[in-house]
Amino acid sequence: MLILGIETSCDETAAAVVEDGLSVRSSVVSSQLVHALYGGVVPELAARAHIRMIVPVVEQALREAGIDYAQVELIAVTHAPGLLGALLVGLPFAKGLSFSLNIPFVGVNHIEGHIFALRLEYPQLQPPYLGVVLSGGHTELLFVDDWCKYQELGATVDDACGEAFDKVAKLLGLPYPGGIEIERLALEGRPVIDFPVADAGGLDFSFSGLKTAVLYYLREHPDAHRPDVAASFQVAAVRQITKRVEQAVRQTGMKKVGVSGGVAANRYLRQQLQLLADRLGFELLIPRPQFCTDNAAMIAAAGYERFRRSGPSPFDLPAFARRSFAGSNQQ
C-alpha cells in the first residue's frame, strides 16, 4: 500500500510517500524561515505559509516517489495536536484529496507520529518498550504496550524540553529555531554554571524553572560567557531527561528505550543516553535526525497502522490544538 503522509501541525509543511508503513519512498519538508524574524512561531504566518506550500510540497513528494495521485491508496494527515490554523490547512486538504480520489484517509496524532519515526528507522522493532518523545511542544515518557496502545508514565508539567531550548536561545540572542543554535554554541563553552535540575515528582518533567534560572543568571551576569551558559543549560536539561529515563528503566525493567522528537537530534543528549544505556544494559533506539524533526513520513507510518487496525477516519474528523492519545486507541 502506498501512503501519502501530510504534516502541517506547526512551522513545517511536509509530505511523504511511504510503502506499507515502513519503506520511505520520499520525504519532503519545507521549513518556514519567516518565523526567525520574530524569535518564535507566529501562528497566522504559519497557516498562510502552509496554504502557499502544501500543493507544491505534496507534488514534489509524489514526483520523488515516482508516482502520481492515482497511485496513492491511503492518505494520512496530522489532525492533532498543533497550531489550529496550521492543522486546518493540512486536514481539509487531505479530506479533499480523499474525496476526489475516492480513497480513504486517516487522522494521526502528531505525538504518535514521532513514536512511529522509530519504526521507520528500526523496521523490526516490536513493543513493548519505553518511548520518550522530546520536541518543541511535547515531552512525554510512555510505556508502549503495543502499536497504537500507550500508557503515559510521565510528562512535562510546564514547558516542553524543546520549548525551553528555544526560550533560552532567545535569552542568549540566538536565532530561531534555538535548539540547534544552543548545541552549536555549547561546543565552544564549558558547563561551569550549576543550573538547577527540577524534580516535578514521579516521572514528570519540569523545564520552566531551568529557563528562569538562566534568565536570572544573565541579569546578574550581563557579561557572562555565552558559550558557558549554553553548555551549562544543555547539561542541566539533558541531566533531567537521563534521570527520568533511568528511573523509568529501573521501575519497569524494560530493556528497550526508543527516543524521538526534534530534541532527540541533539548530539550531546544522544551521547549521554548511550552512556546510560551502556551502564544499565538496555538497547537505545534513536532515529536519524531527519526522522527526529517534524516530517510526514512518520505520519504516514502511523496512519498505515491506524488504518490497518481501525479503518478510515470519518470526514467530520476535527482538528484539535490539544489532544492526548496515551491509554486509548481512539484517534
C-alpha positions in Angstrom: 0.0 0.0 0.0 1.3 3.5 -0.9 0.5 6.0 1.8 0.7 9.8 1.3 1.6 11.5 4.5 0.8 15.2 5.2 2.1 17.1 8.2 1.2 20.8 8.9 1.0 20.9 12.7 3.5 23.8 13.3 6.0 25.5 11.0 7.0 22.8 8.6 4.9 21.9 5.6 5.8 18.2 4.9 4.6 15.5 2.6 6.0 11.9 2.1 5.2 8.7 0.4 5.7 5.5 2.4 5.1 2.0 1.3 3.4 -0.4 3.7 4.1 1.8 6.6 7.8 1.0 6.6 9.6 1.9 3.4 10.1 5.7 2.7 9.8 6.4 -1.0 10.1 10.2 -0.5 10.1 12.8 2.3 9.9 16.5 1.6 10.0 19.1 4.4 9.6 22.9 3.7 10.7 24.9 6.8 9.2 28.4 7.3 12.1 30.8 7.7 9.9 33.8 8.3 9.5 33.0 12.0 13.2 33.6 12.6 12.3 37.4 12.4 10.1 37.1 15.4 12.1 34.6 17.6 9.3 32.0 17.5 6.4 30.7 15.5 3.7 33.2 14.6 0.5 31.0 14.1 -1.1 33.2 11.5 2.1 33.4 9.4 2.5 29.6 9.8 -1.1 29.0 8.4 -0.5 31.3 5.5 2.8 29.6 4.6 1.1 26.2 4.7 -1.5 27.4 2.3 1.2 28.5 -0.2 3.3 25.5 0.1 1.1 22.4 0.6 0.4 21.8 -3.1 4.0 22.1 -4.3 5.3 20.1 -1.4 2.8 17.2 -1.9 3.5 17.2 -5.7 7.3 17.2 -5.1 6.9 14.2 -2.7 4.9 12.3 -5.4 7.5 13.1 -8.1 10.4 12.0 -5.9 8.5 8.7 -5.1 7.9 8.2 -8.9 4.1 8.1 -8.6 1.1 10.2 -9.3 -2.1 10.9 -7.4 -3.8 8.0 -9.0 -1.4 5.5 -7.4 -1.9 6.8 -3.8 -4.0 4.3 -1.8 -4.3 6.0 1.6 -3.8 9.5 2.9 -2.5 10.0 6.5 -2.7 13.5 7.9 -1.9 15.2 11.3 -5.2 16.3 12.9 -3.9 17.0 16.5 -2.2 18.4 18.4 -0.7 21.6 17.0 -1.5 25.1 15.9 -5.2 25.1 15.0 -4.8 27.3 12.0 -1.9 25.2 10.6 -3.8 21.9 11.2 -6.8 23.4 9.3 -4.7 23.6 6.2 -3.4 20.1 6.0 -6.5 18.3 7.3 -9.1 19.8 4.9 -6.6 19.4 2.0 -6.3 15.6 2.9 -10.0 15.3 3.1 -10.5 16.9 -0.3 -7.9 14.6 -1.8 -9.5 11.6 -0.2 -12.9 12.5 -1.6 -11.7 13.4 -5.1 -9.5 10.3 -5.4 -12.1 8.1 -3.7 -9.5 6.7 -1.3 -9.6 6.5 2.5 -7.8 8.9 4.8 -6.8 8.6 8.4 -6.2 11.3 11.0 -2.9 10.9 13.0 -1.9 12.3 16.4 1.4 14.2 15.9 2.9 12.7 19.1 2.1 9.2 17.8 3.8 10.1 14.6 7.1 10.7 16.5 6.7 7.2 18.0 6.4 5.7 14.6 9.5 7.5 13.4 11.3 4.8 15.3 9.6 2.1 13.2 10.9 3.8 10.0 14.5 3.6 11.4 14.1 0.1 13.0 11.5 -1.9 10.9 11.9 -5.0 13.1 11.2 -3.1 16.3 8.3 -4.6 18.3 6.7 -3.5 21.6 6.8 -3.4 24.5 9.4 -0.7 25.1 9.8 2.6 26.8 9.1 5.6 24.5 10.4 9.1 25.0 9.1 11.9 22.9 11.1 15.2 23.1 10.1 18.1 20.9 9.3 21.8 20.8 5.8 21.2 22.1 5.9 17.8 23.8 7.8 16.0 26.5 6.3 12.5 27.1 7.5 9.3 28.8 5.4 6.4 27.6 5.1 2.7 28.1 4.5 1.4 24.5 2.5 -1.8 25.2 1.7 -2.3 21.5 1.5 -0.2 18.4 -1.3 2.3 18.9 -1.6 1.4 22.6 0.2 3.5 25.2 0.4 4.3 28.8 1.7 7.7 29.9 4.3 7.4 32.7 5.4 11.0 32.8 5.1 14.3 31.0 6.2 17.9 31.4 4.2 19.9 33.9 5.2 23.2 32.2 7.5 23.9 29.3 8.4 21.2 26.8 12.1 20.4 26.6 12.4 21.8 23.1 10.5 24.9 24.1 13.0 25.5 26.9 15.8 25.3 24.4 14.1 27.8 22.1 13.4 30.3 25.0 17.0 30.1 26.4 18.4 30.6 22.9 16.3 33.8 22.7 17.7 34.9 26.0 21.2 34.4 24.6 20.4 36.4 21.5 20.5 33.3 19.2 18.2 32.9 16.2 15.1 30.7 16.0 14.9 27.7 16.0 17.1 27.7 19.0 17.8 24.1 19.7 20.5 23.6 17.2 21.9 27.1 18.0 22.3 26.1 21.6 24.0 22.9 20.7 26.5 24.8 18.4 27.3 27.5 21.0 27.7 24.9 23.8 30.5 23.3 21.8 32.5 26.4 22.4 31.9 26.6 26.2 32.2 24.6 29.4 29.4 23.6 31.8 30.8 25.6 34.7 27.5 27.0 35.9 25.4 24.8 38.2 21.9 25.4 36.9 19.2 23.5 38.9 17.6 20.3 37.7 14.0 20.4 38.7 12.2 17.5 40.4 8.5 17.6 39.4 7.8 14.3 41.2 7.3 10.8 39.9 8.4 10.5 36.3 7.2 14.0 35.3 9.5 16.7 33.9 9.8 20.5 34.5 11.9 22.9 32.5 10.3 26.2 33.3 12.5 26.7 36.4 15.6 26.0 34.5 14.7 28.6 31.9 14.1 31.1 34.6 17.4 30.3 36.3 19.2 31.1 33.1 17.2 34.4 32.8 18.2 35.5 36.4 21.8 34.4 35.8 22.1 36.6 32.7 20.5 39.5 34.5 23.0 39.2 37.3 26.0 38.5 35.0 25.4 40.6 31.8 28.9 40.0 30.7 28.7 36.2 31.1 30.5 34.0 28.6 27.5 32.9 26.5 29.0 29.5 25.4 29.5 28.6 29.0 25.8 29.5 29.7 24.7 27.4 26.7 26.8 24.4 27.7 25.6 24.6 31.3 22.0 24.9 30.3 22.3 21.9 27.9 23.9 19.8 30.6 21.1 20.6 33.1 18.3 19.9 30.6 19.8 16.6 29.5 20.5 15.5 33.0 16.8 15.8 33.8 15.9 13.6 30.8 18.5 10.9 31.6 17.5 10.9 35.2 13.8 10.2 34.3 14.8 7.6 31.7 16.9 5.8 34.4 14.1 5.9 36.9 11.6 4.5 34.3 14.0 1.7 33.2 14.6 0.7 36.8 10.8 0.8 37.6 9.7 -1.1 34.6 12.6 -3.4 33.9 12.4 -2.5 30.2 15.3 -3.5 28.0 14.5 -1.2 25.1 14.1 2.6 25.1 13.1 4.5 22.0 13.7 8.3 21.9 12.2 10.5 19.2 11.2 14.1 18.5 13.3 17.1 17.5 15.3 17.3 20.7 16.5 13.7 20.1 18.7 15.1 17.3 20.8 16.8 19.9 24.2 15.0 19.8 25.0 15.6 23.5 21.7 14.1 24.5 22.3 11.1 22.3 25.8 10.6 23.8 24.5 10.8 27.4 21.6 8.4 26.7 24.1 5.9 25.1 26.3 6.1 28.2 23.2 5.4 30.4 22.2 2.5 28.1 25.7 1.0 28.4 25.6 1.4 32.2 22.1 -0.1 32.7 22.2 -2.6 29.9 19.3 -1.5 27.7 19.1 -1.1 24.0 18.8 2.6 22.9 16.9 3.3 19.7 17.0 6.8 18.2 16.1 7.7 14.6 18.3 9.6 12.2 18.0 13.4 12.7 15.7 13.7 9.6 13.2 11.4 11.3 13.5 13.2 14.7 12.3 16.5 13.5 8.8 17.0 12.1 8.2 15.1 8.9 5.4 13.5 7.0 7.0 10.0 6.7 6.3 9.4 10.4 2.7 10.5 9.9 2.3 8.0 7.0 3.8 5.2 9.1 1.4 5.9 12.0 -1.5 6.3 9.7 -0.9 3.0 8.0 -1.0 1.2 11.3 -4.1 3.1 12.5 -5.9 2.3 9.3 -4.9 -1.4 9.5 -6.3 -1.6 13.0 -9.3 0.7 12.9 -10.1 1.6 9.3 -10.5 5.1 7.8 -11.4 8.3 9.7 -14.8 10.0 9.1 -15.0 13.1 7.0 -16.2 15.1 10.1 -12.9 14.3 12.0 -12.0 17.7 13.6 -8.6 19.3 14.3 -7.6 19.7 17.9 -5.0 22.1 19.2 -4.6 19.8 22.2 -5.2 16.1 22.2 -4.0 13.3 24.3 -3.6 9.8 22.9 -2.0 7.7 25.7 -4.0 4.9 27.1 -6.5 5.0 24.2 -7.0 3.5 20.8 -9.1 6.5 19.8 -8.0 9.0 17.2 
